Amino acid sequence: MKINRKHKGESFESLMKRFRKSVEKSDILNEVKGREHYVKDSTTRKLAGEIAKKREKKRQDEQSLKRSRR
């Protein structure tokens, strides 16, 4: 985790704003939420497959739209 040091003449509010931005940018909160409960390997694979199917369907739909425009 990145440690933010206070700059000379910087207010506490701006330091907290920089810290929140760095946490959000490094995606720490999503990782913590993901590790909150154990997820079985089979469930992880199942979700990954569903996401891949959805992504492929979206790609095919976009591709068919491009063909129909010509």
N, C-alpha and C positions, 0 to 999 in steps of 0.2 A: 504494500500500500504506500502510496506517495505521501510524503510528509511535506506540508506546506509551512514555510517559515514566514513570519511576519516581516514585511518590508518596512523600511524606515519611514515613519510618518503615516503608516497605513492603519485604517480603523479596523476594529474587530469585525464589523459587518462586512467589509470588503474581503477580509481574510476568510470569513465563513462562506461568502459567495464563491470565492476561488476554490475552496475546499469542496463544496457541494458540486461545483462544475467538474472538478477532477474526478470525484467519485462517480458521477453520472457518466462521464466520458469513458472511464475504465470499466464500466459495467459491473461494478462490485456488488451492488444491491441485487441484481438479477441472479448472480451466482450464489449469493447467500440464500435467497429465496428458493433456488433450485436445490440446494443442499439441506434445506430445512427438514425434509422427510426423505426417507430412502425410497428410491424407485427401482423396481426390479429390472434386470437386464432385458427380459422379454417385453416388458412394457415400453422401455426405451426404444427397442427395435421396432415395436409395433407403431409407436408414434412417428418414428423416423420414416417408416414405410408410408404411413398416411400422408405425411408432409410431402414426400417425394411424389406420390400419386397426384396430390393437389397441384404441385408445381408443374408436373408434366401436363396435366389437363389444361392448366392456364396457358402454358406454352403452345399447346396444340390449338387452343381457341384463338390465341393471338395470331398464330400462323395462318389459320383458316380465314381470319378477317383480312389479313394482308393479301391473300390470294383472291378474295372476292372483290377487292377494291380495283384490281387491275382490269 
